Amino acid sequence: MTDINSALALTDAPKTTADAPSPAVAEAAPLVDFVELLFFAYRDFVADPDEILAPIGFGRAHHRVVHFVNRHPGMRVTDLLDILRITKQSLGRVLRELVDEGFVESRAGASDRRQRLLFPTPKGEALARQFVALQSRRIEAALEAGGPEGRDTVRRFLLAMIDPEDRVPVERLIERADRAARARRG
């Protein structure tokens, strides 16, 4: 809270010419509210899963791994590293804990035994469904508040926030997971 309080105190202080922001900062200033809204939205978006994970000693990295392994059963460890953009060492610790606690299963690849393929266990699937249900309710409420065109607008906005070279691969990843989920449901 000290950071927030001292930042608020600075905004109330009288401005001098020396305190005036540079033209580049002044142009960016109107977007600061969006930056802060993203911080707060993310904070609340992950808070529900955080509450579920805390008692079992897991954190946000565990949440992300469970999510993507559940969405892409049989994915390679290397693909998960590419998606999460974390180090092999960081993933190794989280993955080991998820395997040890029975949320994820690691199997050797059929054609290349050195390849590690990741699958959710029934326990992992249940946890992933719990996360998605909580976060979907939050998103649905926000989309409803955004009006009839909110869903498309938000989707375009979120996609535009992704680095341009990653947009098509991310869309393909999501579409592939959606098709596979529909096929599993029958």
C-alpha positions as CSV (number, residue, x, y, z in Angstrom):
1,M,0.0,0.0,0.0
2,T,2.9,2.3,0.5
3,D,3.5,2.5,-3.2
4,I,-0.1,3.4,-3.9
5,N,-0.3,5.9,-1.2
6,S,2.9,7.6,-2.1
7,A,1.9,7.6,-5.8
8,L,-1.4,9.3,-4.8
9,A,0.4,11.8,-2.7
10,L,2.6,12.7,-5.6
11,T,-0.3,13.4,-7.9
12,D,-1.7,15.9,-5.4
13,A,1.5,17.8,-5.0
14,P,1.8,21.2,-6.8
15,K,3.5,21.0,-10.2
16,T,6.5,23.1,-11.2
17,T,7.9,23.5,-14.6
18,A,10.7,21.1,-13.7
19,D,8.0,18.5,-12.7
20,A,6.2,18.8,-16.1
21,P,6.2,15.5,-18.0
22,S,8.1,15.2,-21.3
23,P,5.9,15.4,-24.4
24,A,6.2,11.6,-24.9
25,V,5.0,10.9,-21.4
26,A,2.2,13.5,-21.7
27,E,1.0,11.7,-24.8
28,A,1.0,8.3,-23.1
29,A,-0.7,9.6,-19.9
30,P,-4.3,9.0,-21.1
31,L,-3.5,5.3,-21.4
32,V,-2.2,4.9,-17.8
33,D,-5.8,4.2,-16.7
34,F,-5.9,1.3,-19.1
35,V,-2.6,0.0,-17.8
36,E,-4.0,0.1,-14.3
37,L,-7.3,-1.4,-15.3
38,L,-5.4,-4.3,-16.8
39,F,-3.4,-4.8,-13.6
40,F,-6.5,-4.8,-11.5
41,A,-8.5,-7.0,-13.9
42,Y,-5.7,-9.5,-14.0
43,R,-5.4,-9.4,-10.2
44,D,-9.1,-10.3,-9.8
45,F,-9.1,-12.7,-12.7
46,V,-6.5,-14.9,-11.0
47,A,-7.7,-14.4,-7.5
48,D,-10.3,-17.1,-7.6
49,P,-7.9,-19.8,-8.8
50,D,-5.3,-18.5,-6.3
51,E,-7.7,-19.2,-3.5
52,I,-8.1,-22.8,-4.6
53,L,-4.4,-23.3,-5.1
54,A,-3.0,-21.7,-1.9
55,P,-4.2,-24.5,0.5
56,I,-2.4,-27.1,-1.7
57,G,0.8,-25.1,-1.9
58,F,0.5,-24.2,-5.6
59,G,0.6,-20.9,-7.4
60,R,-0.1,-19.2,-10.7
61,A,2.5,-21.2,-12.6
62,H,0.7,-24.4,-11.6
63,H,-2.6,-22.9,-12.7
64,R,-1.2,-22.1,-16.2
65,V,0.3,-25.6,-16.6
66,V,-2.9,-27.3,-15.5
67,H,-4.9,-25.1,-17.9
68,F,-2.8,-25.7,-21.0
69,V,-2.2,-29.4,-20.3
70,N,-6.0,-29.9,-19.9
71,R,-6.7,-27.9,-23.1
72,H,-4.1,-29.8,-25.1
73,P,-3.8,-33.3,-23.8
74,G,-0.7,-35.0,-25.1
75,M,1.2,-31.8,-25.7
76,R,4.9,-31.9,-25.6
77,V,6.9,-30.3,-22.8
78,T,8.7,-28.2,-25.4
79,D,5.4,-26.9,-26.7
80,L,4.4,-25.9,-23.2
81,L,7.7,-24.1,-22.7
82,D,7.0,-22.1,-25.9
83,I,3.5,-21.2,-24.8
84,L,4.4,-20.1,-21.3
85,R,7.8,-18.6,-22.2
86,I,9.4,-19.8,-19.0
87,T,12.6,-21.6,-18.4
88,K,12.9,-25.3,-18.5
89,Q,14.1,-25.2,-14.9
90,S,11.0,-23.3,-13.7
91,L,8.6,-25.6,-15.6
92,G,10.5,-28.6,-14.3
93,R,9.8,-27.7,-10.7
94,V,6.1,-26.9,-11.3
95,L,5.6,-30.0,-13.5
96,R,7.3,-32.3,-10.9
97,E,4.9,-31.0,-8.2
98,L,1.9,-31.5,-10.4
99,V,2.9,-35.0,-11.4
100,D,3.8,-35.9,-7.7
101,E,0.4,-34.7,-6.6
102,G,-1.5,-36.5,-9.3
103,F,-2.7,-33.6,-11.4
104,V,-0.6,-34.3,-14.5
105,E,0.8,-37.4,-16.1
106,S,4.0,-37.4,-18.1
107,R,4.4,-40.1,-20.8
108,A,7.1,-41.0,-23.3
109,G,6.3,-40.3,-26.9
110,A,5.2,-43.2,-29.1
111,S,7.7,-42.5,-31.9
112,D,10.4,-40.8,-29.8
113,R,10.8,-42.2,-26.3
114,R,12.8,-39.1,-25.3
115,Q,9.8,-36.9,-26.0
116,R,7.7,-36.1,-22.9
117,L,4.0,-35.8,-23.5
118,L,1.7,-34.3,-20.9
119,F,-1.8,-35.4,-20.0
120,P,-4.2,-34.2,-17.3
121,T,-5.3,-36.9,-14.8
122,P,-9.0,-37.0,-13.8
123,K,-7.9,-34.9,-10.7
124,G,-6.2,-32.4,-13.1
125,E,-9.2,-32.2,-15.4
126,A,-11.5,-31.5,-12.4
127,L,-9.2,-28.7,-11.2
128,A,-9.0,-27.2,-14.6
129,R,-12.8,-27.3,-15.0
130,Q,-13.1,-25.6,-11.6
131,F,-10.7,-22.8,-12.7
132,V,-12.4,-22.3,-16.1
133,A,-15.9,-22.2,-14.5
134,L,-14.9,-19.5,-12.0
135,Q,-13.1,-17.4,-14.6
136,S,-15.8,-17.9,-17.2
137,R,-18.4,-16.5,-14.8
138,R,-16.2,-13.4,-14.3
139,I,-15.7,-12.9,-18.0
140,E,-19.3,-13.5,-18.9
141,A,-20.4,-10.9,-16.4
142,A,-17.9,-8.4,-17.8
143,L,-19.0,-9.2,-21.4
144,E,-22.6,-8.6,-20.5
145,A,-21.7,-5.3,-18.9
146,G,-20.0,-4.4,-22.2
147,G,-23.2,-4.5,-24.2
148,P,-24.2,-6.5,-27.3
149,E,-21.0,-6.0,-29.2
150,G,-18.8,-6.4,-26.2
151,R,-17.7,-10.0,-26.9
152,D,-16.3,-9.2,-30.4
153,T,-14.7,-6.0,-29.3
154,V,-13.0,-7.6,-26.3
155,R,-11.8,-10.5,-28.4
156,R,-10.3,-8.1,-31.0
157,F,-8.7,-6.1,-28.3
158,L,-7.2,-9.0,-26.5
159,L,-5.9,-10.4,-29.8
160,A,-4.4,-7.0,-30.7
161,M,-2.6,-7.0,-27.3
162,I,-0.6,-10.1,-28.4
163,D,2.6,-9.5,-30.3
164,P,1.8,-9.4,-34.1
165,E,4.0,-12.4,-34.9
166,D,2.2,-14.5,-32.3
167,R,-1.4,-13.7,-33.2
168,V,-2.0,-16.3,-35.8
169,P,-0.2,-19.1,-33.9
170,V,-2.3,-18.2,-30.8
171,E,-5.5,-18.2,-32.8
172,R,-4.6,-21.6,-34.3
173,L,-3.8,-23.0,-30.9
174,I,-7.1,-21.9,-29.5
175,E,-9.0,-23.2,-32.5
176,R,-7.2,-26.5,-32.4
177,A,-8.1,-26.9,-28.7
178,D,-11.7,-25.9,-29.3
179,R,-12.0,-28.5,-32.1
180,A,-10.5,-31.2,-30.0
181,A,-12.8,-30.4,-27.0
182,R,-15.8,-30.6,-29.3
183,A,-14.6,-34.0,-30.7
184,R,-14.1,-35.3,-27.1
185,R,-17.7,-34.3,-26.2
186,G,-19.0,-36.2,-29.2
